[in-house]
Amino acid sequence: MLISRKEIISLLLFFTAIICVVNASIFANILPLYISYEQLAHQVVTAGTAHICLLYAFSTWFYYSNYSRTRLQMRLVFVIMLLILMLLNAVSAYFFAKGVSFEKLGECMQLTFLFSTFAIASKYVSLGMSITSILILLVVLIVILVTIIQSRTRNQHENIQSKVEAQ
């Protein structure tokens, strides 16, 4: 029994949601909230990405339309949402890396005296998890775009055949 393309996408979205929740709750929590707003923004974006991924993952089983036009519209909305999520994750990861790097403070003293080794490693793990979630979202985006193109060409061929048969 093979799983369908929709189920593969939903499993990838579940995996992305798990990565984002772990990232926001454990690894992106290096400093207190009032010190680094970049960290807070990164946590909000990754938690938001997790919620949106869960919504679209559950829609595989909770929503289905018999109308191809409605399915196409949902796929197009999903493509736009994926592009927005990837852009927001990339921007928040960049500002998180810049905000938590403490370059000027690192010039004056060693940061190992301020932060534990877990906190220093957490920054890099968090950035790695963000890049991983962006890559998984990119794979989902490519699969959705291939699905849209295949359904459009199939519908065009069916329309041409029905016009020929009608004549």
Contact map, one row per residue, 1 for C-alpha under 8 A:
11100000000000000000000000000000000000000000000000000000000000000000000000000000000000000000000000000000000000000000000000000000000000000000000000000000000000000000000
11110000000000000000000000000000000000000000000000000000000000000000000000000000000000000000000000000000000000000000000000000000000000000000000000000000000000000000000
11111011000000000000000000000000000000000000000000000000000000000000000000000000000000000000000000000000000000000000000000000000000000000000000000000000000000000000000
01111111000000000000000000000000000000000000000000000000000000000000000000000000000000000000000000000000000000000000000000000000000000000000000000000000000000000000000
00111111100000000000000000000000000000000000000000000000000000000000000000000000000000000000000000000000000000000000000000000000000000000000000000000000000000000000000
00011111110000000000000000000000000000000000000000000000000100000000000000000000000000000000000000000000000000000000000000000000000000000000000000000000000000000000000
00111111111000000000000000000000000000000000000000000000000100000000000000000000000000000000000000000000000000000000000000000000000000000000000000000000000000000000000
00111111111100000000000000000000000000000000000000000000000000000000000000000000000000000000000000000000000000000000000000000000000000000000000000000000000000000000000
00001111111110000000000000000000000000000000000000000000100000000000000000000000000000000000000000000000000000000000000000000000000000000001001000000000000000000000000
00000111111111000000000000000000000000000000000000000001110100000000000000000000000000000000000000000000000000000000000000000000000000000000000000000000000000000000000
00000011111111100000000000000000000000000000000000000000100000000000000000000000000000000000000000000000000000000000000000000000000000000000000000000000000000000000000
00000001111111110000000000000000000000000000000000000000000000000000000000000000000000000000000000000000000000000000000000000000000000010001000000000000000000000000000
00000000111111111000000000000000000000000000000000001101100000000000000000000000000000000000000000000000000000000000000000000000000000011001000000000000000000000000000
00000000011111111100000000000000000000000000000000001100100000000000000000000000000000000000000000000000000000000000000000000000000000000000000000000000000000000000000
00000000001111111110000000000000000000000000000000000000000000000000000000000000000000000000000000000000000000000000000000000000000000000000000000000000000000000000000
00000000000111111111000000000000000000000000000001001000000000000000000000000000000000000000000000000000000000000000000000000000000010011000000000000000000000000000000
00000000000011111111100000000000000000000000000011101100000000000000000000000000000000000000000000000000000000000000000000000000000000000000000000000000000000000000000
00000000000001111111110000000000000000000000000001000000000000000000000000000000000000000000000000000000000000000000000000000000000000000000000000000000000000000000000
00000000000000111111111000000000000000000000000001000000000000000000000000000000000000000000000000000000000000000000000000000000100010000000000000000000000000000000000
00000000000000011111111100000000000000000000011011000000000000000000000000000000000000000000000000000000000000000000000000000000110010000000000000000000000000000000000
00000000000000001111111110000000000000000000011001000000000000000000000000000000000000000000000000000000000000000000000000000000000000000000000000000000000000000000000
00000000000000000111111111100000000000000000000000000000000000000000000000000000000000000000000000000000000000000000000000000000000000000000000000000000000000000000000
00000000000000000011111111110000000000000010010000000000000000000000000000000000000000000000000000000000000000000000000000000100110000000000000000000000000000000000000
00000000000000000001111111111000000000000111011000000000000000000000000000000000000000000000000000000000000000000000000000000000000000000000000000000000000000000000000
00000000000000000000111111111000000000000010000000000000000000000000000000000000000000000000000000000000000000000000000000000000000000000000000000000000000000000000000
00000000000000000000011111111000000000000000000000000000000000000000000000000000000000000000000000000000000000000000000000000000000000000000000000000000000000000000000
00000000000000000000011111111100000000000000000000000000000000000000000000000000000000000000000000000000000000000000001001101100000000000000000000000000000000000000000
00000000000000000000001111111100000000100110000000000000000000000000000000000000000000000000000000000000000000000000000001100100000000000000000000000000000000000000000
00000000000000000000000111111111000000100010000000000000000000000000000000000000000000000000000000000000000000000000000000000000000000000000000000000000000000000000000
00000000000000000000000000111111000000100000000000000000000000000000000000000000000000000000000000000000000000000000001001100000000000000000000000000000000000000000000
00000000000000000000000000001111101100100000000000000000000000000000000000000000000000000000000000000000000000000000000000000000000000000000000000000000000000000000000
00000000000000000000000000001111111100000000000000000000000000000000000000000000000000000000000000000000000000000000000000000000000000000000000000000000000000000000000
00000000000000000000000000000011111110110000000000000000000000000000000000000000000000000000000000000000000000000000000000000000000000000000000000000000000000000000000
00000000000000000000000000000001111110000000000000000000000000000000000000000000000000000000000000000000000000000000000000000000000000000000000000000000000000000000000
00000000000000000000000000000011111110000000000000000000000000000000000000000000000000000000000000000000000000000000000000000000000000000000000000000000000000000000000
00000000000000000000000000000011111111110000000000000000000000000000000000000000000000000000000000110000000000000000000000000000000000000000000000000000000000000000000
00000000000000000000000000000000111111111000000000000000000000000000000000000000000000000000000000000000000000000000000000000000000000000000000000000000000000000000000
00000000000000000000000000000000000111111100000000000000000000000000000000000000000000000001001100110000000000000000000000000000000000000000000000000000000000000000000
00000000000000000000000000011110100111111110000000000000000000000000000000000000000000000000000100110000000000000000000000000000000000000000000000000000000000000000000
00000000000000000000000000000000100111111111000000000000000000000000000000000000000000000000000000000000000000000000000000000000000000000000000000000000000000000000000
00000000000000000000000000000000000011111111100000000000000000000000000000000000000000000001000100000000000000000000000000000000000000000000000000000000000000000000000
00000000000000000000000100010000000001111111110000000000000000000000000000000000000000001001100100000000000000000000000000000000000000000000000000000000000000000000000
00000000000000000000001110011000000000111111111000000000000000000000000000000000000000000000000000000000000000000000000000000000000000000000000000000000000000000000000
00000000000000000000000100000000000000011111111100000000000000000000000000000000000000000000000000000000000000000000000000000000000000000000000000000000000000000000000
00000000000000000000000000000000000000001111111110000000000000000000000000000000000000011001000000000000000000000000000000000000000000000000000000000000000000000000000
00000000000000000001101100000000000000000111111111000000000000000000000000000000000000001000000000000000000000000000000000000000010000000000000000000000000000000000000
00000000000000000001100100000000000000000011111111100000000000000000000000000000000000000000000000000000000000000000000000000000000000000000000000000000000000000000000
00000000000000000000000000000000000000000001111111110000000000000000000000000000000000000000000000000000000000000000000000000000000000000000000000000000000000000000000
00000000000000001001000000000000000000000000111111111000000000000000000000000000000010000000000000000000000000000000000000000000000000000000000000000000000000000000000
00000000000000011111100000000000000000000000011111111100000000000000000000000000000000000000000000000000000000000000000000000000000000000000000000000000000000000000000
00000000000000001000000000000000000000000000001111111110000000000000000000000000000000000000000000000000000000000000000000000000000000000000000000000000000000000000000
00000000000000000000000000000000000000000000000111111111000000000000000000000000000000000000000000000000000000000000000000000000000000000000000000000000000000000000000
00000000000011011000000000000000000000000000000011111111100000000000000000000000000000000000000000000000000000000000000000000000000000000000000000000000000000000000000
00000000000011001000000000000000000000000000000001111111110000000000000000000000000000000000000000000000000000000000000000000000000000000000000000000000000000000000000
00000000000000000000000000000000000000000000000000111111111000000000000000000000000000000000000000000000000000000000000000000000000000000000000000000000000000000000000
00000000010010000000000000000000000000000000000000011111111100000000000000000000000000000000000000000000000000000000000000000000000000000000000000000000000000000000000
00000000111011000000000000000000000000000000000000001111111100000000000000000000000000000000000000000000000000000000000000000000000000000000000000000000000000000000000
00000000010000000000000000000000000000000000000000000111111111000000000000000000000000000000000000000000000000000000000000000000000000000000000000000000000000000000000
00000000000000000000000000000000000000000000000000000011111111110000000000000000000000000000000000000000000000000000000000000000000000000000000000000000000000000000000
00000110010000000000000000000000000000000000000000000001111111110000000000000000000000000000000000000000000000000000000000000000000000000000000000000000000000000000000
00000000000000000000000000000000000000000000000000000000011111110000000000000000000000000000000000000000000000000000000000000000000000000000000000000000000000000000000
00000000000000000000000000000000000000000000000000000000011111110000000000000000000000000000000000000000000000000000000000000000000000000000000000000000000000000000000
00000000000000000000000000000000000000000000000000000000001111111000000000000000000000000000000000000000000000000000000000000000000000000000000000000000000000000000000
00000000000000000000000000000000000000000000000000000000001111111100001000000000000000000000000000000000000000000000000000000000000000000000000000000000000000000000000
00000000000000000000000000000000000000000000000000000000000000111111011000000000000000000000000000000000000000000000000000000000000000000000000000000000000000000000000
00000000000000000000000000000000000000000000000000000000000000011111001000000000000000000000000000000000000000000000000000000000000000000000000000000000000000000000000
00000000000000000000000000000000000000000000000000000000000000001111111000000000000000000000000000000000000000000000000000000000000000000000000000000000000000000000000
00000000000000000000000000000000000000000000000000000000000000001111111100000000000000000000000000000000000000000000000000000000000000000000000000000000000000000000000
00000000000000000000000000000000000000000000000000000000000000000011111110000000000000000000000000000000000000000000000000000000000000000000000000000000000000000000000
00000000000000000000000000000000000000000000000000000000000000001011111111000000000000000000000000000000000000000000000000000000000000000000000000000000000000000000000
00000000000000000000000000000000000000000000000000000000000000011111111111100000000000000000000000000000000000000000000000000000000000000000000000000000000000000000000
00000000000000000000000000000000000000000000000000000000000000000001111111110000000000000000000000000000000000000000000000000000000000000000000000010000000000000000000
00000000000000000000000000000000000000000000000000000000000000000000111111111000000000000000000000000000000000000000000000000000000000000000000000000000000000000000000
00000000000000000000000000000000000000000000000000000000000000000000011111111100000000000000000000000000000000000000000000000000000000000000000000000000000000000000000
00000000000000000000000000000000000000000000000000000000000000000000001111111110000000000000000000000000000000000000000000000000000000000000000100010000000000000000000
00000000000000000000000000000000000000000000000000000000000000000000000111111111000000000000000000000000000000000000000000000000000000000000000000000000000000000000000
00000000000000000000000000000000000000000000000000000000000000000000000011111111100000000000000000000000000000000000000000000000000000000000000000000000000000000000000
00000000000000000000000000000000000000000000000000000000000000000000000001111111110000000000000000000000000000000000000000000000000000000000000000000000000000000000000
00000000000000000000000000000000000000000000000000000000000000000000000000111111111000000000000000000000000000000000000000000000000000000000100110000000000000000000000
00000000000000000000000000000000000000000000000000000000000000000000000000011111111100000000000000000000000000000000000000000000000000000000000000000000000000000000000
00000000000000000000000000000000000000000000000000000000000000000000000000001111111110000000000000000000000000000000000000000000000000000000000000000000000000000000000
00000000000000000000000000000000000000000000000000000000000000000000000000000111111111000000000000000000000000000000000000000000000000001100100000000000000000000000000
00000000000000000000000000000000000000000000000000000000000000000000000000000011111111100000000000000000000000000000000000000000000000000000100000000000000000000000000
00000000000000000000000000000000000000000000000000000000000000000000000000000001111111110000000000000000000000000000000000000000000000000000000000000000000000000000000
00000000000000000000000000000000000000000000000010000000000000000000000000000000111111111000000000000000000000000000000000000000000000000000000000000000000000000000000
00000000000000000000000000000000000000000000000000000000000000000000000000000000011111111100000000000000000000000000000000000000000001001100000000000000000000000000000
00000000000000000000000000000000000000000000000000000000000000000000000000000000001111111110000000000000000000000000000000000000000000000000000000000000000000000000000
00000000000000000000000000000000000000000000100000000000000000000000000000000000000111111111000000000000000000000000000000000000000000000000000000000000000000000000000
00000000000000000000000000000000000000000100110000000000000000000000000000000000000011111111100000000000000000000000000000000000010001000000000000000000000000000000000
00000000000000000000000000000000000000000000000000000000000000000000000000000000000001111111110000000000000000000000000000000000011001000000000000000000000000000000000
00000000000000000000000000000000000000000000000000000000000000000000000000000000000000111111111000000000000000000000000000000000000000000000000000000000000000000000000
00000000000000000000000000000000000001001100100000000000000000000000000000000000000000011111111100000000000000000000000000000000000000000000000000000000000000000000000
00000000000000000000000000000000000000000100000000000000000000000000000000000000000000001111111110000000000000000000000000000010010000000000000000000000000000000000000
00000000000000000000000000000000000000000000000000000000000000000000000000000000000000000111111111000000000000000000000000000000000000000000000000000000000000000000000
00000000000000000000000000000000000001000000000000000000000000000000000000000000000000000011111111100000000000000000000000000000000000000000000000000000000000000000000
00000000000000000000000000000000000001101100000000000000000000000000000000000000000000000001111111110000000000000000000000000000000000000000000000000000000000000000000
00000000000000000000000000000000000000000000000000000000000000000000000000000000000000000000111111111000000000000000000000100010000000000000000000000000000000000000000
00000000000000000000000000000000000000000000000000000000000000000000000000000000000000000000011111111100000000000000000000000000000000000000000000000000000000000000000
00000000000000000000000000000000000101100000000000000000000000000000000000000000000000000000001111111100000000000000000000000000000000000000000000000000000000000000000
00000000000000000000000000000000000101100000000000000000000000000000000000000000000000000000000111111100000000000000000000100000000000000000000000000000000000000000000
00000000000000000000000000000000000000000000000000000000000000000000000000000000000000000000000011111110000000000000000000000000000000000000000000000000000000000000000
00000000000000000000000000000000000000000000000000000000000000000000000000000000000000000000000001111111110000000000000000000000000000000000000000000000000000000000000
00000000000000000000000000000000000000000000000000000000000000000000000000000000000000000000000000001111111000000000000000000000000000000000000000000000000000000000000
00000000000000000000000000000000000000000000000000000000000000000000000000000000000000000000000000000111111100000000000000000000000000000000000000000000000000000000000
00000000000000000000000000000000000000000000000000000000000000000000000000000000000000000000000000000111111110100000000000000000000000000000000000000000000000000000000
00000000000000000000000000000000000000000000000000000000000000000000000000000000000000000000000000000111111111100000000000000000000000000000000000000000000000000000000
00000000000000000000000000000000000000000000000000000000000000000000000000000000000000000000000000000011111111000000000000000000000000000000000000000000000000000000000
00000000000000000000000000000000000000000000000000000000000000000000000000000000000000000000000000000001111111000000000000000000000000000000000000000000000000000000000
00000000000000000000000000000000000000000000000000000000000000000000000000000000000000000000000000000000111111100000000000000000000000000000000000000000000000000000000
00000000000000000000000000000000000000000000000000000000000000000000000000000000000000000000000000000000011111111100000000000000000000000000000000000000000000000000000
00000000000000000000000000000000000000000000000000000000000000000000000000000000000000000000000000000000110011111110000000000000000000000000000000000000000000000000000
00000000000000000000000000000000000000000000000000000000000000000000000000000000000000000000000000000000000001111111100000000000000000000000000000000000000000000000000
00000000000000000000000000000000000000000000000000000000000000000000000000000000000000000000000000000000000001111111000000000000000000000000000000000000000000000000000
00000000000000000000000000000000000000000000000000000000000000000000000000000000000000000000000000000000000001111111000000000000000000000000000000000000000000000000000
00000000000000000000000000000000000000000000000000000000000000000000000000000000000000000000000000000000000000111111111100000000000000000000000000000000000000000000000
00000000000000000000000000000000000000000000000000000000000000000000000000000000000000000000000000000000000000011111111100000000000000000000000000000000000000000000000
00000000000000000000000000000000000000000000000000000000000000000000000000000000000000000000000000000000000000010011111110000000000000000000000000000000000000000000000
00000000000000000000000000000000000000000000000000000000000000000000000000000000000000000000000000000000000000000011111111000000000000000000000000000000000000000000000
00000000000000000000000000100100000000000000000000000000000000000000000000000000000000000000000000000000000000000011111111100000000000000000000000000000000000000000000
00000000000000000000000000000000000000000000000000000000000000000000000000000000000000000000000000000000000000000011111111110000000000000000000000000000000000000000000
00000000000000000000000000000000000000000000000000000000000000000000000000000000000000000000000000000000000000000000111111111000000000000000000000000000000000000000000
00000000000000000000000000110100000000000000000000000000000000000000000000000000000000000000000000000000000000000000011111111100000000000000000000000000000000000000000
00000000000000000000000000110100000000000000000000000000000000000000000000000000000000000000000010010000000000000000001111111110000000000000000000000000000000000000000
00000000000000000000000000000000000000000000000000000000000000000000000000000000000000000000000000000000000000000000000111111111000000000000000000000000000000000000000
00000000000000000000000000100000000000000000000000000000000000000000000000000000000000000000000000000000000000000000000011111111100000000000000000000000000000000000000
00000000000000000000001000110000000000000000000000000000000000000000000000000000000000000000000000000000000000000000000001111111110000000000000000000000000000000000000
00000000000000000000000000000000000000000000000000000000000000000000000000000000000000000000100010000000000000000000000000111111111000000000000000000000000000000000000
00000000000000000000000000000000000000000000000000000000000000000000000000000000000000000000000000000000000000000000000000011111111100000000000000000000000000000000000
00000000000000000011001000000000000000000000000000000000000000000000000000000000000000000000000000000000000000000000000000001111111110000000000000000000000000000000000
00000000000000000001001000000000000000000000010000000000000000000000000000000000000000001100100000000000000000000000000000000111111111000000000000000000000000000000000
00000000000000000000000000000000000000000000000000000000000000000000000000000000000000000100000000000000000000000000000000000011111111100000000000000000000000000000000
00000000000000000000000000000000000000000000000000000000000000000000000000000000000000000000000000000000000000000000000000000001111111110000000000000000000000000000000
00000000000000010011000000000000000000000000000000000000000000000000000000000000000000000000000000000000000000000000000000000000111111111000000000000000000000000000000
00000000000000000000000000000000000000000000000000000000000000000000000000000000000001001100000000000000000000000000000000000000011111111100000000000000000000000000000
00000000000000000000000000000000000000000000000000000000000000000000000000000000000000000000000000000000000000000000000000000000001111111110000000000000000000000000000
00000000000110010000000000000000000000000000000000000000000000000000000000000000000000000000000000000000000000000000000000000000000111111111000000000000000000000000000
00000000000010010000000000000000000000000000000000000000000000000000000000000000010001000000000000000000000000000000000000000000000011111111100000000000000000000000000
00000000000000000000000000000000000000000000000000000000000000000000000000000000010001000000000000000000000000000000000000000000000001111111110000000000000000000000000
00000000000000000000000000000000000000000000000000000000000000000000000000000000000000000000000000000000000000000000000000000000000000111111111000000000000000000000000
00000000100110000000000000000000000000000000000000000000000000000000000000000000000000000000000000000000000000000000000000000000000000011111111100000000000000000000000
00000000000000000000000000000000000000000000000000000000000000000000000000000010011000000000000000000000000000000000000000000000000000001111111110000000000000000000000
00000000000000000000000000000000000000000000000000000000000000000000000000000000000000000000000000000000000000000000000000000000000000000111111111000000000000000000000
00000000100000000000000000000000000000000000000000000000000000000000000000000000000000000000000000000000000000000000000000000000000000000011111111100000000000000000000
00000000000000000000000000000000000000000000000000000000000000000000000000100010000000000000000000000000000000000000000000000000000000000001111111110000000000000000000
00000000000000000000000000000000000000000000000000000000000000000000000000000010000000000000000000000000000000000000000000000000000000000000111111111000000000000000000
00000000000000000000000000000000000000000000000000000000000000000000000000000000000000000000000000000000000000000000000000000000000000000000011111111100000000000000000
00000000000000000000000000000000000000000000000000000000000000000000000000000000000000000000000000000000000000000000000000000000000000000000001111111110000000000000000
00000000000000000000000000000000000000000000000000000000000000000000000100100000000000000000000000000000000000000000000000000000000000000000000111111111000000000000000
00000000000000000000000000000000000000000000000000000000000000000000000000000000000000000000000000000000000000000000000000000000000000000000000011111111100000000000000
00000000000000000000000000000000000000000000000000000000000000000000000000000000000000000000000000000000000000000000000000000000000000000000000001111111110000000000000
00000000000000000000000000000000000000000000000000000000000000000000000000000000000000000000000000000000000000000000000000000000000000000000000000111111111000000000000
00000000000000000000000000000000000000000000000000000000000000000000000000000000000000000000000000000000000000000000000000000000000000000000000000011111111100000000000
00000000000000000000000000000000000000000000000000000000000000000000000000000000000000000000000000000000000000000000000000000000000000000000000000001111111110000000000
00000000000000000000000000000000000000000000000000000000000000000000000000000000000000000000000000000000000000000000000000000000000000000000000000000111111111000000000
00000000000000000000000000000000000000000000000000000000000000000000000000000000000000000000000000000000000000000000000000000000000000000000000000000011111111100000000
00000000000000000000000000000000000000000000000000000000000000000000000000000000000000000000000000000000000000000000000000000000000000000000000000000001111111110000000
00000000000000000000000000000000000000000000000000000000000000000000000000000000000000000000000000000000000000000000000000000000000000000000000000000000111111111000000
00000000000000000000000000000000000000000000000000000000000000000000000000000000000000000000000000000000000000000000000000000000000000000000000000000000011111111100000
00000000000000000000000000000000000000000000000000000000000000000000000000000000000000000000000000000000000000000000000000000000000000000000000000000000001111111110000
00000000000000000000000000000000000000000000000000000000000000000000000000000000000000000000000000000000000000000000000000000000000000000000000000000000000111111111000
00000000000000000000000000000000000000000000000000000000000000000000000000000000000000000000000000000000000000000000000000000000000000000000000000000000000011111111100
00000000000000000000000000000000000000000000000000000000000000000000000000000000000000000000000000000000000000000000000000000000000000000000000000000000000001111111110
00000000000000000000000000000000000000000000000000000000000000000000000000000000000000000000000000000000000000000000000000000000000000000000000000000000000000111111111
00000000000000000000000000000000000000000000000000000000000000000000000000000000000000000000000000000000000000000000000000000000000000000000000000000000000000011111111
00000000000000000000000000000000000000000000000000000000000000000000000000000000000000000000000000000000000000000000000000000000000000000000000000000000000000001111111
00000000000000000000000000000000000000000000000000000000000000000000000000000000000000000000000000000000000000000000000000000000000000000000000000000000000000000111111
00000000000000000000000000000000000000000000000000000000000000000000000000000000000000000000000000000000000000000000000000000000000000000000000000000000000000000011111
